[in-house]
């Protein structure tokens, strides 16, 4: 996303936003669902519903935020700010730990 703020031609914008951001978003979505369903066993349906509603909530909130950013900072600044937000999400994703770390072992080895 940050590379899109430096777009000097439409072909560069197609590559930086379309291919790179599209691939990144496509690769980020399935692990999110897997992680949520791995952590929650008993209330898996509820947890999955909350996870999916987060993306819908973001789709509702993003247009007004994007309009404000475009008016205040222009195209390059708005895309740069959204790229910075995405980098923060990546940093938070790095904090996920495997589910096995949090599982309670029922049987001890003899």
Steps between C-alpha positions, in 0.01 A plus 500: 500500500783738580649439155173624349560845648805532274311400184619705205297319234180301479690178423707541818179564694341186354799295609557657842138518608330230298754221501690564821214613726262244349745217553577613854133526592429163343780337696401671826131402511513116524748492791276738693206261476724204586644672807158598635356152449809343661482707817127463560364148515179526700371829355663464159196625307468815709871575477497449125197728467669775699813460288302531176299795629827685562572515128144618434537768767824611337323523165242732656752722681770522232319718238440800732853469641643479149302805389638698794856385428467590133371849582767567761809330354431435133536168321865435585458584868180298538655190344812544711292522820297190406826318427626596846183362655552174311857479626369528857260214430795291379687577821200386705472182291858411587395473866276198435629185663421140407187364664697216658673750730166585662348151508470322833653154491261239642740209521847499642762276351606216728 
